[in-house]
């Protein structure tokens, strides 16, 4: 793959939230190759130093800037399921064998 396609593959992986299998299919490569390309391009971008995010301390150092927060509620909720009754299952089995 040419470098442009590799970057496009990685960006589509992060932007579209599709599986590597689907993205690999679009680019004509296997899922393993798509995964390897994503890791390779990430490594190159991180090593360049131009695509790194500032740390938490750097964000708090600029006190004049307004901070924005996004809160996501990802709490699990229990689901009520019907109670299983042993008598109904036993009666059905006995009548099926008689």
MMTF fields as JSON, N, C-alpha, C and O atoms, coordinates in Angstrom:
{
  "mmtfVersion": "1.0.0",
  "mmtfProducer": "UNKNOWN",
  "numBonds": 391,
  "numAtoms": 392,
  "numGroups": 98,
  "numChains": 1,
  "numModels": 1,
  "chainsPerModel": [1],
  "groupsPerChain": [98],
  "chainIdList": ["A"],
  "bondAtomList": [4, 2, 8, 6, 12, 10, 16, 14, 20, 18, 24, 22, 28, 26, 32, 30, 36, 34, 40, 38, 44, 42, 48, 46, 52, 50, 56, 54, 60, 58, 64, 62, 68, 66, 72, 70, 76, 74, 80, 78, 84, 82, 88, 86, 92, 90, 96, 94, 100, 98, 104, 102, 108, 106, 112, 110, 116, 114, 120, 118, 124, 122, 128, 126, 132, 130, 136, 134, 140, 138, 144, 142, 148, 146, 152, 150, 156, 154, 160, 158, 164, 162, 168, 166, 172, 170, 176, 174, 180, 178, 184, 182, 188, 186, 192, 190, 196, 194, 200, 198, 204, 202, 208, 206, 212, 210, 216, 214, 220, 218, 224, 222, 228, 226, 232, 230, 236, 234, 240, 238, 244, 242, 248, 246, 252, 250, 256, 254, 260, 258, 264, 262, 268, 266, 272, 270, 276, 274, 280, 278, 284, 282, 288, 286, 292, 290, 296, 294, 300, 298, 304, 302, 308, 306, 312, 310, 316, 314, 320, 318, 324, 322, 328, 326, 332, 330, 336, 334, 340, 338, 344, 342, 348, 346, 352, 350, 356, 354, 360, 358, 364, 362, 368, 366, 372, 370, 376, 374, 380, 378, 384, 382, 388, 386],
  "bondOrderList": [1, 1, 1, 1, 1, 1, 1, 1, 1, 1, 1, 1, 1, 1, 1, 1, 1, 1, 1, 1, 1, 1, 1, 1, 1, 1, 1, 1, 1, 1, 1, 1, 1, 1, 1, 1, 1, 1, 1, 1, 1, 1, 1, 1, 1, 1, 1, 1, 1, 1, 1, 1, 1, 1, 1, 1, 1, 1, 1, 1, 1, 1, 1, 1, 1, 1, 1, 1, 1, 1, 1, 1, 1, 1, 1, 1, 1, 1, 1, 1, 1, 1, 1, 1, 1, 1, 1, 1, 1, 1, 1, 1, 1, 1, 1, 1, 1],
  "groupList": [{"groupName": "UNK", "atomNameList": ["N", "CA", "C", "O"], "elementList": ["N", "C", "C", "O"], "formalChargeList": [0, 0, 0, 0], "bondAtomList": [1, 0, 2, 1, 3, 2], "bondOrderList": [1, 1, 2], "singleLetterCode": "X", "chemCompType": "L-PEPTIDE LINKING"}],
  "groupTypeList": [0, 0, 0, 0, 0, 0, 0, 0, 0, 0, 0, 0, 0, 0, 0, 0, 0, 0, 0, 0, 0, 0, 0, 0, 0, 0, 0, 0, 0, 0, 0, 0, 0, 0, 0, 0, 0, 0, 0, 0, 0, 0, 0, 0, 0, 0, 0, 0, 0, 0, 0, 0, 0, 0, 0, 0, 0, 0, 0, 0, 0, 0, 0, 0, 0, 0, 0, 0, 0, 0, 0, 0, 0, 0, 0, 0, 0, 0, 0, 0, 0, 0, 0, 0, 0, 0, 0, 0, 0, 0, 0, 0, 0, 0, 0, 0, 0, 0],
  "groupIdList": [1, 2, 3, 4, 5, 6, 7, 8, 9, 10, 11, 12, 13, 14, 15, 16, 17, 18, 19, 20, 21, 22, 23, 24, 25, 26, 27, 28, 29, 30, 31, 32, 33, 34, 35, 36, 37, 38, 39, 40, 41, 42, 43, 44, 45, 46, 47, 48, 49, 50, 51, 52, 53, 54, 55, 56, 57, 58, 59, 60, 61, 62, 63, 64, 65, 66, 67, 68, 69, 70, 71, 72, 73, 74, 75, 76, 77, 78, 79, 80, 81, 82, 83, 84, 85, 86, 87, 88, 89, 90, 91, 92, 93, 94, 95, 96, 97, 98],
  "secStructList": [7, 7, 2, 2, 2, 2, 2, 2, 2, 2, 2, 2, 2, 2, 2, 2, 7, 7, 7, 2, 2, 2, 2, 2, 2, 2, 2, 6, 7, 7, 2, 2, 2, 2, 2, 2, 2, 2, 2, 2, 2, 2, 2, 2, 2, 2, 2, 2, 1, 6, 6, 7, 7, 7, 7, 2, 2, 2, 2, 2, 2, 7, 6, 6, 1, 7, 7, 7, 7, 7, 7, 7, 7, 7, 7, 7, 7, 7, 7, 7, 7, 7, 7, 7, 7, 2, 2, 2, 2, 2, 2, 2, 2, 2, 2, 2, 2, 7],
  "xCoordList": [0.84, 0.0, 0.875, 1.956, 0.402, 1.147, 0.91, -0.082, 1.8, 1.656, 0.333, -0.217, -0.177, -1.442, -2.593, -3.455, -2.596, -3.647, -3.533, -4.544, -2.319, -2.126, -2.695, -3.366, -2.42, -2.949, -4.468, -5.156, -4.994, -6.437, -7.089, -8.163, -6.462, -6.979, -7.036, -8.046, -5.958, -5.94, -6.99, -7.689, -7.103, -8.082, -9.508, -10.365, -9.775, -11.121, -11.424, -12.572, -10.411, -10.606, -11.037, -11.961, -10.379, -10.717, -11.951, -12.665, -12.219, -13.345, -14.675, -15.693, -14.669, -15.932, -16.308, -17.43, -15.414, -15.669, -16.105, -16.941, -15.541, -15.832, -14.771, -13.72, -15.043, -14.078, -12.939, -13.089, -11.807, -10.659, -10.943, -10.388, -11.799, -12.159, -12.878, -12.572, -13.827, -14.556, -13.656, -13.73, -12.82, -11.912, -10.899, -10.583, -10.387, -9.464, -10.102, -9.453, -11.387, -12.111, -12.182, -11.981, -12.469, -12.54, -11.201, -11.164, -10.114, -8.785, -8.134, -7.027, -8.812, -8.296, -7.172, -6.303, -7.181, -6.166, -6.877, -8.081, -6.142, -6.722, -6.893, -6.374, -7.623, -7.816, -6.485, -6.247, -5.621, -4.314, -3.457, -2.762, -3.509, -2.738, -3.276, -2.5, -4.596, -5.194, -4.773, -4.471, -4.751, -4.317, -2.856, -2.491, -2.028, -0.604, -0.39, 0.475, -1.17, -1.049, -1.445, -0.773, -2.527, -2.972, -1.889, -1.566, -1.329, -0.272, 0.973, 1.609, 1.314, 2.506, 2.353, 3.269, 1.204, 0.978, 0.89, 1.417, 0.237, 0.192, 1.6, 1.908, 2.438, 3.805, 4.57, 5.276, 4.435, 5.125, 4.629, 5.426, 3.311, 2.757, 3.178, 3.47, 3.212, 3.627, 5.099, 5.48, 5.927, 7.362, 7.679, 8.702, 6.818, 7.082, 6.979, 7.64, 6.155, 5.997, 5.04, 4.691, 4.601, 3.693, 2.233, 1.366, 1.962, 0.585, 0.307, -0.525, 0.983, 0.75, -0.139, -0.077, -0.95, -1.821, -1.084, -0.241, -1.385, -0.729, -1.207, -2.317, -0.391, -0.749, -1.731, -2.04, -2.215, -3.196, -2.618, -3.322, -1.341, -0.709, -0.638, -0.828, -0.369, -0.309, -1.677, -1.777, -2.722, -4.072, -4.44, -5.056, -4.063, -4.387, -3.472, -3.823, -2.314, -1.385, -1.956, -1.659, -2.763, -3.376, -4.695, -5.756, -4.627, -5.807, -6.807, -7.979, -6.386, -7.294, -8.226, -9.275, -7.877, -8.701, -9.845, -9.685, -10.985, -12.143, -12.043, -11.804, -12.227, -12.196, -13.607, -14.561, -13.732, -15.018, -14.957, -13.948, -16.025, -16.089, -17.265, -18.315, -17.072, -18.143, -18.294, -17.334, -19.508, -19.773, -20.639, -21.678, -20.187, -20.918, -21.346, -20.523, -22.623, -23.141, -23.123, -23.93, -22.208, -22.076, -22.328, -21.697, -23.237, -23.529, -24.385, -25.296, -24.086, -24.886, -26.219, -26.298, -27.247, -28.582, -29.025, -28.851, -29.589, -30.075, -31.373, -32.152, -31.587, -32.777, -33.595, -33.072, -34.881, -35.742, -36.072, -36.533, -35.833, -36.123, -37.208, -37.308, -38.013, -39.045, -38.414, -37.386, -39.046, -38.548, -38.848, -39.927, -37.887, -38.077, -38.734, -38.366, -39.69, -40.394, -40.042, -40.222, -39.553, -39.184, -40.403, -40.301, -41.557, -42.742, -43.261, -43.68, -43.245, -43.74, -42.836, -43.323, -41.554, -40.618, -40.725, -40.651, -40.9, -41.003, -42.287, -42.276, -43.393, -44.68, -44.648, -45.212, -44.003, -43.923, -43.105, -43.449, -42.03, -41.206, -41.948, -41.846, -42.684, -43.404, -44.517, -44.717, -45.231, -46.307, -45.758, -46.435, -44.587, -44.005, -43.548, -43.539, -43.166, -42.668, -43.76, -43.543, -44.932, -46.016, -46.782, -47.715],
  "yCoordList": [-1.192, 0.0, 1.243, 1.258, 2.264, 3.517, 4.233, 3.958, 5.139, 5.823, 6.571, 6.635, 7.136, 7.87, 6.941, 7.296, 5.731, 4.767, 4.275, 4.02, 4.143, 3.71, 4.734, 4.375, 6.009, 7.067, 7.111, 7.27, 6.972, 6.971, 5.79, 5.939, 4.629, 3.454, 3.718, 3.434, 4.26, 4.534, 5.578, 5.418, 6.631, 7.672, 7.153, 7.522, 6.307, 5.754, 4.803, 4.695, 4.122, 3.238, 4.051, 3.655, 5.174, 5.983, 6.835, 7.112, 7.253, 8.15, 7.42, 7.898, 6.261, 5.589, 4.503, 3.999, 4.126, 3.102, 1.775, 1.068, 1.445, 0.16, -0.846, -0.469, -2.109, -3.135, -3.127, -2.657, -3.652, -3.742, -4.678, -4.514, -5.65, -6.569, -5.829, -6.047, -4.961, -4.201, -3.182, -3.01, -2.522, -1.544, -2.244, -1.755, -3.385, -4.16, -4.599, -4.602, -4.974, -5.363, -4.209, -4.4, -3.01, -1.83, -1.523, -1.063, -1.776, -1.478, -2.678, -2.569, -3.814, -4.996, -5.69, -6.307, -5.594, -6.254, -7.066, -6.911, -7.923, -8.736, -7.918, -6.808, -8.49, -7.826, -7.657, -6.627, -8.659, -8.582, -7.479, -6.76, -7.349, -6.295, -4.918, -3.989, -4.783, -3.504, -3.14, -1.979, -4.116, -3.866, -3.445, -2.517, -4.115, -3.784, -2.377, -1.646, -1.997, -0.653, 0.407, 1.432, 0.174, 1.139, 1.334, 2.467, 0.241, 0.35, 1.042, 1.838, 0.739, 1.328, 2.838, 3.595, 3.272, 4.711, 5.429, 6.533, 4.827, 5.432, 5.653, 6.717, 4.655, 4.742, 5.876, 6.631, 5.999, 7.056, 8.433, 9.351, 8.571, 9.866, 10.232, 11.395, 9.266, 9.543, 9.921, 10.844, 9.216, 9.508, 10.862, 11.464, 11.346, 12.639, 13.775, 14.802, 13.595, 14.628, 15.732, 16.551, 15.788, 16.85, 16.497, 17.368, 15.252, 14.823, 14.323, 13.435, 14.874, 14.458, 15.476, 16.673, 14.994, 15.874, 16.358, 15.638, 17.551, 18.031, 17.22, 16.688, 17.128, 16.409, 17.196, 18.35, 16.564, 17.188, 18.425, 19.418, 18.367, 19.511, 20.706, 21.839, 20.482, 21.576, 22.216, 23.428, 21.414, 21.973, 22.825, 23.881, 22.369, 23.126, 24.334, 25.247, 24.364, 25.481, 26.755, 27.855, 26.614, 27.761, 28.071, 27.634, 28.823, 29.081, 30.012, 30.017, 30.786, 31.713, 31.033, 31.585, 29.862, 29.158, 28.429, 27.884, 28.432, 27.723, 26.245, 25.887, 25.411, 23.972, 23.466, 23.905, 22.554, 21.935, 20.482, 19.809, 20.004, 18.631, 17.929, 18.527, 16.684, 15.84, 14.692, 13.978, 14.521, 13.459, 12.419, 12.731, 11.181, 10.089, 9.118, 8.662, 8.805, 7.842, 6.47, 6.184, 5.643, 4.31, 3.239, 2.182, 3.51, 2.576, 1.434, 1.642, 0.235, -0.908, -0.892, -0.545, -1.266, -1.345, -2.797, -3.523, -3.207, -4.586, -4.708, -3.76, -5.881, -6.144, -7.192, -8.233, -6.915, -7.889, -8.996, -8.746, -10.199, -11.355, -12.178, -12.157, -12.898, -13.712, -14.804, -15.384, -15.062, -16.09, -17.46, -17.696, -18.35, -19.716, -20.52, -20.41, -21.311, -22.141, -23.593, -24.069, -24.284, -25.691, -26.578, -27.59, -26.229, -27.074, -27.112, -28.171, -25.992, -25.965, -26.787, -27.479, -26.713, -27.472, -28.957, -29.775, -29.315, -30.727, -31.327, -32.449, -30.607, -31.112, -31.309, -32.277, -30.413, -30.535, -31.759, -32.468, -32.009, -33.168, -34.467, -35.427, -34.513, -35.729, -36.033, -37.191, -35.019, -35.253, -35.613, -36.313, -35.168, -35.476, -36.922, -37.51, -37.517, -38.888, -39.912, -41.094, -39.501, -40.47, -40.865, -41.663],
  "zCoordList": [0.0, 0.0, 0.0, 0.589, -0.656, -0.656, 0.68, 1.356, 1.065, 2.36, 2.516, 3.616, 1.424, 1.503, 1.876, 2.679, 1.276, 1.591, 3.031, 3.685, 3.517, 4.906, 5.884, 6.852, 5.623, 6.497, 6.385, 7.393, 5.183, 4.986, 5.694, 6.276, 5.655, 6.358, 7.857, 8.5, 8.414, 9.845, 10.225, 11.226, 9.441, 9.753, 9.639, 10.443, 8.659, 8.534, 9.689, 10.121, 10.184, 11.345, 12.568, 13.279, 12.814, 13.985, 13.782, 14.745, 12.58, 12.336, 12.226, 12.726, 11.572, 11.26, 12.252, 12.2, 13.152, 14.162, 13.543, 14.104, 12.398, 11.761, 12.18, 12.7, 11.956, 12.309, 11.301, 10.174, 11.725, 10.829, 9.666, 8.579, 9.892, 8.812, 7.678, 6.506, 8.021, 6.998, 6.299, 5.083, 7.065, 6.462, 5.574, 4.49, 6.02, 5.203, 3.904, 2.858, 3.965, 2.754, 1.766, 0.566, 2.267, 1.393, 0.722, -0.419, 1.428, 0.896, 0.217, -0.312, 0.23, -0.437, 0.31, -0.307, 1.642, 2.47, 3.543, 3.747, 4.223, 5.284, 6.569, 6.694, 7.505, 8.798, 9.523, 10.154, 9.437, 10.097, 9.488, 10.204, 8.17, 7.505, 7.885, 8.111, 7.957, 8.353, 9.774, 10.052, 10.668, 12.039, 12.072, 12.795, 11.302, 11.255, 10.702, 11.184, 9.697, 9.115, 10.139, 10.258, 10.878, 11.888, 12.942, 13.296, 13.445, 14.461, 13.899, 14.589, 12.658, 12.031, 11.868, 12.189, 11.373, 11.154, 12.497, 12.634, 13.492, 14.825, 15.366, 15.903, 15.222, 15.736, 15.067, 15.736, 13.758, 13.024, 13.471, 13.663, 13.635, 14.05, 15.466, 15.742, 16.357, 17.74, 17.789, 18.509, 17.029, 17.028, 16.408, 16.733, 15.523, 14.898, 15.913, 15.762, 16.944, 17.963, 17.583, 18.433, 16.338, 15.89, 16.157, 16.098, 16.443, 16.61, 18.019, 18.207, 18.998, 20.376, 21.079, 20.798, 21.978, 22.748, 23.99, 24.525, 24.45, 25.669, 26.866, 26.857, 27.87, 29.087, 29.931, 29.634, 30.979, 31.856, 32.545, 32.73, 32.924, 33.579, 32.65, 33.093, 31.373, 30.408, 30.227, 30.034, 30.287, 30.154, 31.361, 31.214, 32.559, 33.76, 33.955, 34.704, 33.306, 33.447, 32.838, 33.304, 31.815, 31.149, 31.851, 31.406, 32.945, 33.769, 33.096, 33.472, 32.128, 31.469, 30.489, 30.159, 30.02, 29.036, 29.732, 30.825, 29.083, 29.627, 29.264, 28.11, 30.256, 30.023, 29.765, 30.408, 28.833, 28.551, 28.975, 28.767, 29.562, 30.024, 29.356, 29.123, 29.063, 28.544, 29.526, 29.817, 30.034, 30.985, 30.296, 29.714, 30.376, 29.745, 30.828, 31.622, 30.862, 31.825, 31.161, 30.277, 31.594, 31.01, 32.058, 32.04, 32.955, 34.03, 33.508, 32.706, 33.966, 33.56, 34.283, 35.462, 33.576, 34.167, 34.187, 33.209, 35.288, 35.359, 34.572, 34.475, 34.018, 33.224, 33.954, 34.351, 34.131, 34.783, 33.803, 32.689, 34.227, 33.392, 34.091, 35.318, 33.321, 33.964, 34.832, 34.482, 35.951, 36.862, 36.276, 35.732, 36.392, 35.928, 37.038, 38.207, 36.661, 37.621, 37.339, 36.217, 38.321, 38.155, 37.941, 37.248, 38.516, 38.397, 36.969, 36.502, 36.262, 34.889, 33.968, 33.074, 34.181, 33.348, 33.637, 32.72, 34.904, 35.282, 34.746, 34.242, 34.843, 34.352, 32.845, 32.334, 32.137, 30.685, 30.305, 29.359, 31.031, 30.716, 31.024, 30.26, 32.118, 32.465, 31.459, 31.093, 31.015, 30.067, 28.682, 27.929, 28.335, 27.032, 26.971, 25.89, 28.101, 28.095, 28.302, 28.034, 28.773, 29.077, 27.858, 27.946]
}
